[in-house]
């Protein structure tokens, strides 16, 4: 008889289920990035990992951009069913060209990701129940990045840390605050928040703010010489206290009690919704945990520039009638920030980048303040979730809308594409509209009606061309936003949205809702052409930023971890890898090449990964 507690989510059945799904994802995404080249056989596909080694067979469906959807449960090793991703990784390490140290870390990330998947399975809701959740609560039921295989590794977190602070733990948490002397800290605020006291009056209860100031005064410190900011308890214990000890000792950094608000982490794990007072701002904090491709810190210069970037993005929207009145796009501004420099690491530009992102905070506008009566927000990523009953959230919303899958999908594109295309074509500016940065607003019938976008200072990029709209940028904005060539700028839509989300949504809608995938991509192309017909005066921009080109570079997110950067330290954040090309389903005529017909690989890096 098992001694496992009845309420323990880690059961053999859930572990096997999680392994089965992750093994299918691993094979599919590694094949998409051409880390593996499966051979077609009569009963599906096969991979011979080495001479005399195991042979894996599986069933898979090919899709747009040369993608693979491997059927969970179809994988066999030497003819026997298998659901062990660890055995596959170890058997494939020579074929993949992995070093021993990389494999060692991969096993840890793989285990942590599976543990998180088990916790998600233990608390899974039906699709109908998911559809009833608000935006804040729904974050805790999402499975993470659909493209990156090891998407919940969170290196640095213990099992207890994950149980307390991971989004799937769904634990309401309080945050302590710090007072940091202005010798070390700087503040930036937008508009009415130009002075920090204005922010504190809105984000803290009056008594809490008074208590913080009294605590400083009782220690003989001048409260006016200090800036206040919340700190993640893990970051305080693991990073701030060990690395800022000299300034804690001389009381230029003072740990304060928790405020009175409870918060929930978003999928990024470092951003928090305020549940107690929902109209207070979301706070984004540095967290020196390695998750997906990067350490989840908060770069000092970018934190300080965030309000200026928001002011510029808002100004573009507010002065443009199409964005303001027709699209009614919501831009969740990063309206205030505090950044704290480490005096020693600030003098070491060649130090690992994680040591330049240690302490600070960004306050972002909450979605709830922008919702109209009857509207409900859901991240784009939520559409990919499947409930405990096997129904996807997308099909549940389509059923509730009363529309056909085709009409609902056309409406989705009509909501998402026009504002994103307008920023690209008119202003040479792109967001990274991946599944978490893009938030859909639905009406009472669960029909998409508007788009909200977030994460500006980290994920907004601008053209490197001499466009009139980009001349005279505020130096605070121009100094932090990355500039990209036309093809690179288009990749933020292709990789961040079309490949990063729609590549998974299209087969889901075909499988669950009967919408043929070719129709999905035809609808998307039609929406791009509809925008171009609407604004013929931008014809030169349509040619410059060509989203309809027959081929695009294949961006690779898993290849970066496995082969380019591994787990080594570096002075800058890593970038997504480029490996060869893929056919663009938005082109007028597209012939999806078979794996053997793909052009010879061209290696390189492009802008930061979505």
NULO-694005 format. One line per field, with one value per residue (C-alpha): y, z, x. Coordinates in steps of 0.1 Angstrom, whole numbers. Layout:
<sites>
Y = c(Y | ...) $
Z = c(Z | ...) $
X = c(X | ...) $
</sites>
This chain:
<sites>
Y = c(0 | 35 | 58 | 88 | 114 | 113 | 150 | 148 | 158 | 137 | 104 | 77 | 82 | 120 | 117 | 92 | 115 | 145 | 125 | 112 | 147 | 162 | 135 | 142 | 179 | 174 | 153 | 177 | 209 | 194 | 182 | 216 | 232 | 205 | 193 | 160 | 148 | 121 | 97 | 89 | 53 | 33 | 37 | 72 | 85 | 71 | 84 | 62 | 79 | 62 | 32 | 2 | 24 | 27 | 35 | 57 | 56 | 79 | 93 | 130 | 155 | 181 | 217 | 252 | 265 | 229 | 222 | 188 | 178 | 144 | 124 | 117 | 80 | 71 | 70 | 36 | 27 | -4 | -14 | -10 | 19 | 45 | 78 | 85 | 119 | 113 | 81 | 98 | 128 | 106 | 83 | 113 | 134 | 124 | 129 | 163 | 172 | 180 | 184 | 166 | 197 | 209 | 175 | 176 | 209 | 198 | 168 | 192 | 216 | 186 | 173 | 207 | 212 | 179 | 185 | 218 | 199 | 174 | 202 | 217 | 183 | 178 | 211 | 210 | 224 | 216 | 239 | 254 | 261 | 277 | 299 | 313 | 325 | 361 | 371 | 370 | 336 | 320 | 326 | 299 | 272 | 277 | 253 | 277 | 284 | 262 | 262 | 260 | 224 | 230 | 259 | 257 | 249 | 279 | 270 | 285 | 275 | 247 | 225 | 246 | 278 | 265 | 254 | 289 | 312 | 294 | 305 | 270 | 269 | 296 | 308 | 343 | 360 | 392 | 412 | 429 | 463 | 479 | 515 | 522 | 554 | 577 | 572 | 538 | 541 | 562 | 568 | 575 | 582 | 592 | 622 | 626 | 600 | 622 | 622 | 590 | 601 | 602 | 566 | 555 | 572 | 551 | 518 | 517 | 521 | 554 | 537 | 514 | 543 | 562 | 531 | 527 | 563 | 561 | 530 | 548 | 579 | 557 | 544 | 579 | 579 | 606 | 591 | 618 | 604 | 569 | 553 | 525 | 494 | 458 | 429 | 392 | 373 | 348 | 376 | 392 | 360 | 346 | 377 | 411 | 403 | 383 | 408 | 441 | 433 | 463 | 487 | 468 | 471 | 509 | 511 | 525 | 494 | 487 | 458 | 468 | 447 | 434 | 457 | 447 | 434 | 399 | 391 | 363 | 357 | 358 | 332 | 352 | 344 | 378 | 399 | 401 | 409 | 428 | 406 | 426 | 459 | 450 | 485 | 489 | 483 | 451 | 450 | 435 | 425 | 410 | 373 | 358 | 325 | 310 | 302 | 294 | 313 | 340 | 350 | 368 | 399 | 436 | 455 | 488 | 510 | 495 | 498 | 535 | 540 | 522 | 552 | 572 | 543 | 541 | 578 | 575 | 544 | 560 | 592 | 572 | 556 | 588 | 608 | 581 | 579 | 544 | 530 | 551 | 550 | 520 | 495 | 509 | 490 | 489 | 496 | 486 | 512 | 508 | 540 | 541 | 524 | 523 | 509 | 501 | 498 | 476 | 499 | 472 | 453 | 487 | 490 | 456 | 457 | 423 | 407 | 382 | 401 | 386 | 408 | 439 | 431 | 425 | 450 | 473 | 474 | 484 | 493 | 485 | 496 | 469 | 454 | 459 | 496 | 494 | 469 | 481 | 467 | 430 | 426 | 398 | 396 | 364 | 361 | 347 | 318 | 307 | 297 | 268 | 253 | 221 | 214 | 183 | 171 | 171 | 202 | 232 | 266 | 279 | 254 | 263 | 300 | 293 | 272 | 300 | 327 | 311 | 317 | 291 | 283 | 300 | 332 | 333 | 328 | 356 | 378 | 369 | 380 | 412 | 422 | 413 | 421 | 457 | 474 | 453 | 459 | 496 | 500 | 481 | 497 | 533 | 536 | 510 | 497 | 462 | 446 | 410 | 398 | 363 | 345 | 363 | 398 | 398 | 399 | 394 | 412 | 393 | 405 | 388 | 362 | 354 | 370 | 388 | 425 | 443 | 437 | 447 | 446 | 448 | 446 | 476 | 484 | 448 | 438 | 468 | 471 | 497 | 499 | 506 | 524 | 562 | 565 | 600 | 586 | 575 | 608 | 629 | 601 | 609 | 599 | 579 | 558 | 556 | 546 | 514 | 501 | 477 | 485 | 458 | 454 | 450 | 412 | 411 | 434 | 412 | 382 | 396 | 390 | 358 | 342 | 358 | 354 | 333 | 306 | 311 | 309 | 304 | 274 | 256 | 271 | 262 | 224 | 226 | 243 | 217 | 188 | 201 | 225 | 212 | 243 | 230 | 244 | 259 | 279 | 292 | 306 | 319 | 339 | 353 | 363 | 379 | 400 | 413 | 421 | 438 | 461 | 468 | 477 | 501 | 520 | 521 | 551 | 528 | 506 | 513 | 500 | 468 | 462 | 471 | 451 | 421 | 397 | 378 | 367 | 330 | 321 | 334 | 325 | 297 | 310 | 284 | 287 | 253 | 252 | 282 | 263 | 231 | 242 | 280 | 292 | 262 | 273 | 295 | 330 | 359 | 397 | 401 | 383 | 354 | 357 | 333 | 311 | 312 | 279 | 277 | 288 | 278 | 283 | 312 | 301 | 338 | 338 | 337 | 301 | 280 | 246 | 231 | 215 | 180 | 179 | 167 | 196 | 224 | 247 | 243 | 258 | 294 | 299 | 331 | 351 | 377 | 398 | 386 | 355 | 359) $
Z = c(0 | -9 | 20 | -3 | 12 | -5 | -14 | -28 | -65 | -74 | -82 | -106 | -130 | -132 | -136 | -165 | -181 | -179 | -193 | -222 | -232 | -228 | -247 | -277 | -274 | -272 | -303 | -322 | -313 | -318 | -352 | -360 | -352 | -372 | -341 | -352 | -388 | -386 | -415 | -429 | -427 | -434 | -399 | -392 | -386 | -372 | -356 | -354 | -326 | -332 | -350 | -331 | -307 | -300 | -328 | -320 | -340 | -336 | -354 | -362 | -382 | -403 | -402 | -413 | -410 | -413 | -378 | -362 | -339 | -324 | -310 | -273 | -266 | -301 | -293 | -294 | -286 | -304 | -309 | -273 | -260 | -241 | -223 | -209 | -221 | -200 | -217 | -251 | -242 | -229 | -260 | -283 | -267 | -292 | -322 | -308 | -301 | -264 | -239 | -206 | -185 | -207 | -204 | -166 | -164 | -189 | -167 | -138 | -159 | -174 | -139 | -126 | -157 | -152 | -115 | -125 | -151 | -124 | -102 | -130 | -137 | -101 | -101 | -136 | -144 | -172 | -202 | -190 | -156 | -172 | -193 | -161 | -146 | -146 | -162 | -129 | -118 | -152 | -152 | -126 | -149 | -179 | -191 | -201 | -233 | -260 | -281 | -254 | -242 | -207 | -200 | -162 | -152 | -128 | -119 | -84 | -70 | -46 | -45 | -16 | -36 | -65 | -43 | -29 | -58 | -91 | -109 | -109 | -71 | -71 | -37 | -25 | -13 | 4 | -6 | 18 | 8 | 9 | 16 | -5 | -2 | -32 | -33 | -47 | -62 | -89 | -96 | -128 | -131 | -159 | -157 | -123 | -110 | -117 | -79 | -60 | -32 | -57 | -66 | -29 | -20 | -46 | -41 | -3 | 24 | 42 | 75 | 59 | 42 | 75 | 93 | 68 | 73 | 110 | 111 | 92 | 114 | 145 | 133 | 128 | 90 | 69 | 50 | 23 | 13 | 6 | -22 | -15 | -36 | -30 | -31 | -39 | -7 | -26 | -42 | -9 | 7 | -23 | -40 | -23 | 12 | 0 | -27 | -11 | 24 | 27 | 21 | 44 | 71 | 67 | 65 | 30 | 24 | 50 | 49 | 58 | 67 | 41 | 29 | 34 | -2 | -14 | -49 | -74 | -98 | -135 | -159 | -160 | -122 | -116 | -121 | -96 | -98 | -68 | -57 | -26 | -44 | -81 | -94 | -80 | -105 | -114 | -101 | -120 | -99 | -106 | -99 | -104 | -115 | -149 | -167 | -204 | -220 | -195 | -159 | -150 | -136 | -143 | -163 | -145 | -176 | -190 | -157 | -156 | -192 | -189 | -182 | -211 | -235 | -223 | -228 | -264 | -272 | -256 | -277 | -309 | -300 | -288 | -319 | -343 | -348 | -363 | -332 | -307 | -321 | -344 | -329 | -294 | -285 | -248 | -241 | -205 | -196 | -174 | -156 | -127 | -118 | -92 | -102 | -78 | -91 | -75 | -70 | -78 | -106 | -123 | -129 | -145 | -180 | -188 | -157 | -163 | -172 | -142 | -119 | -137 | -130 | -93 | -77 | -88 | -96 | -125 | -119 | -148 | -154 | -144 | -171 | -150 | -152 | -190 | -192 | -204 | -190 | -200 | -212 | -199 | -205 | -213 | -225 | -260 | -245 | -226 | -259 | -262 | -228 | -226 | -197 | -175 | -197 | -229 | -243 | -252 | -239 | -275 | -285 | -254 | -262 | -299 | -287 | -263 | -290 | -313 | -342 | -365 | -359 | -391 | -382 | -347 | -359 | -385 | -357 | -336 | -365 | -371 | -335 | -332 | -366 | -374 | -344 | -347 | -384 | -380 | -355 | -378 | -411 | -400 | -372 | -378 | -344 | -332 | -299 | -291 | -292 | -278 | -258 | -225 | -239 | -260 | -241 | -258 | -246 | -251 | -249 | -230 | -257 | -257 | -291 | -293 | -294 | -286 | -280 | -251 | -252 | -224 | -218 | -237 | -225 | -227 | -259 | -281 | -310 | -337 | -373 | -382 | -413 | -415 | -410 | -404 | -376 | -357 | -360 | -329 | -304 | -267 | -260 | -230 | -255 | -283 | -259 | -248 | -276 | -299 | -337 | -362 | -399 | -418 | -418 | -382 | -373 | -391 | -371 | -340 | -357 | -374 | -345 | -316 | -328 | -360 | -351 | -313 | -309 | -341 | -352 | -322 | -324 | -360 | -356 | -323 | -341 | -369 | -345 | -320 | -341 | -376 | -391 | -418 | -411 | -447 | -440 | -408 | -426 | -455 | -431 | -416 | -450 | -459 | -427 | -437 | -472 | -458 | -438 | -468 | -489 | -462 | -462 | -498 | -490 | -470 | -500 | -497 | -461 | -471 | -495 | -468 | -441 | -462 | -442 | -473 | -485 | -496 | -470 | -436 | -413 | -389 | -354 | -328 | -291 | -279 | -301 | -282 | -248 | -262 | -286 | -285 | -250 | -228 | -192 | -194 | -181 | -206 | -203 | -225 | -227 | -252 | -285 | -305 | -329 | -367 | -385 | -422 | -436 | -434 | -460 | -451 | -451 | -457 | -491 | -521 | -530 | -505 | -510 | -477 | -482 | -470 | -444 | -470 | -493 | -468 | -480 | -464 | -428 | -423 | -387 | -368 | -341 | -343 | -317 | -283 | -283 | -279) $
X = c(0 | 13 | 23 | 17 | -8 | -42 | -39 | -4 | -5 | 26 | 11 | 25 | -5 | -1 | 36 | 32 | 6 | 29 | 58 | 38 | 27 | 61 | 78 | 55 | 62 | 99 | 100 | 78 | 96 | 130 | 119 | 105 | 139 | 157 | 175 | 161 | 152 | 125 | 122 | 87 | 78 | 46 | 32 | 43 | 78 | 110 | 142 | 173 | 192 | 225 | 240 | 228 | 209 | 172 | 148 | 118 | 86 | 56 | 26 | 26 | 7 | 26 | 14 | 22 | 58 | 70 | 57 | 51 | 23 | 33 | 4 | 9 | 8 | 20 | 57 | 74 | 110 | 122 | 86 | 75 | 53 | 73 | 65 | 100 | 114 | 146 | 155 | 149 | 171 | 199 | 197 | 197 | 224 | 251 | 228 | 218 | 255 | 249 | 277 | 276 | 271 | 242 | 225 | 229 | 211 | 185 | 176 | 170 | 149 | 130 | 122 | 110 | 88 | 72 | 66 | 48 | 27 | 17 | 5 | -15 | -31 | -40 | -60 | -73 | -108 | -131 | -132 | -165 | -150 | -120 | -143 | -159 | -126 | -114 | -81 | -62 | -73 | -70 | -32 | -28 | -43 | -21 | 6 | 33 | 52 | 38 | 71 | 98 | 99 | 114 | 91 | 89 | 124 | 128 | 164 | 170 | 136 | 133 | 102 | 89 | 96 | 76 | 48 | 45 | 54 | 47 | 16 | 1 | 4 | -23 | -12 | -22 | 10 | 20 | 51 | 75 | 88 | 123 | 134 | 164 | 185 | 185 | 223 | 215 | 180 | 163 | 126 | 108 | 71 | 46 | 24 | 7 | 31 | 62 | 69 | 72 | 49 | 20 | 26 | 29 | -4 | -21 | -4 | -2 | -29 | -23 | -16 | 10 | 28 | 28 | 41 | 70 | 80 | 77 | 99 | 126 | 124 | 126 | 159 | 172 | 168 | 152 | 123 | 125 | 159 | 145 | 125 | 101 | 96 | 82 | 107 | 100 | 108 | 129 | 149 | 156 | 168 | 187 | 201 | 195 | 207 | 238 | 248 | 238 | 249 | 273 | 243 | 220 | 246 | 249 | 211 | 209 | 187 | 160 | 137 | 101 | 70 | 46 | 18 | -18 | -25 | -24 | -12 | -11 | 19 | 14 | 29 | 61 | 64 | 80 | 48 | 20 | -17 | -31 | -61 | -70 | -72 | -76 | -74 | -40 | -12 | 5 | 40 | 69 | 99 | 133 | 137 | 171 | 157 | 166 | 134 | 129 | 158 | 169 | 174 | 142 | 158 | 150 | 176 | 183 | 184 | 152 | 134 | 142 | 131 | 98 | 76 | 92 | 86 | 50 | 45 | 57 | 36 | 5 | 11 | 12 | -21 | -38 | -29 | -40 | -78 | -76 | -59 | -78 | -113 | -116 | -93 | -97 | -65 | -56 | -19 | -12 | 14 | 44 | 38 | 64 | 96 | 124 | 158 | 186 | 222 | 247 | 277 | 303 | 286 | 277 | 315 | 318 | 301 | 316 | 300 | 271 | 240 | 221 | 242 | 229 | 192 | 191 | 168 | 140 | 102 | 79 | 43 | 20 | -16 | -41 | -64 | -95 | -93 | -98 | -126 | -160 | -192 | -196 | -160 | -137 | -100 | -80 | -44 | -40 | -21 | -52 | -69 | -45 | -55 | -74 | -97 | -98 | -127 | -106 | -123 | -102 | -110 | -111 | -138 | -158 | -157 | -167 | -196 | -207 | -204 | -230 | -206 | -191 | -154 | -146 | -164 | -151 | -115 | -120 | -132 | -101 | -79 | -99 | -93 | -57 | -41 | -52 | -36 | -4 | -1 | -7 | 21 | 44 | 35 | 27 | 53 | 80 | 73 | 64 | 54 | 62 | 26 | 32 | 7 | 12 | 18 | -14 | -46 | -80 | -111 | -143 | -179 | -207 | -211 | -173 | -167 | -134 | -139 | -106 | -69 | -48 | -10 | 16 | 54 | 67 | 102 | 113 | 95 | 89 | 114 | 117 | 129 | 165 | 153 | 152 | 115 | 100 | 78 | 109 | 129 | 133 | 126 | 131 | 167 | 154 | 133 | 158 | 186 | 168 | 146 | 164 | 165 | 159 | 161 | 128 | 129 | 139 | 110 | 85 | 98 | 82 | 48 | 59 | 77 | 60 | 24 | 20 | 46 | 46 | 8 | -12 | 10 | -6 | -40 | -46 | -43 | -63 | -92 | -90 | -90 | -116 | -138 | -135 | -119 | -94 | -59 | -56 | -87 | -71 | -41 | -62 | -83 | -51 | -37 | -71 | -69 | -34 | -47 | -78 | -56 | -34 | -65 | -76 | -43 | -30 | -8 | 14 | 23 | 60 | 58 | 40 | 69 | 95 | 80 | 69 | 48 | 38 | 72 | 74 | 100 | 111 | 140 | 133 | 137 | 146 | 140 | 150 | 182 | 195 | 194 | 207 | 235 | 241 | 242 | 235 | 237 | 268 | 270 | 273 | 273 | 242 | 209 | 208 | 190 | 169 | 188 | 182 | 184 | 175 | 141 | 105 | 77 | 54 | 17 | 7 | 24 | 1 | 12 | 30 | 44 | 54 | 88 | 95 | 123 | 148 | 140 | 147 | 175 | 209 | 209 | 220 | 230 | 229 | 210 | 183 | 166 | 156 | 134 | 96) $
</sites>
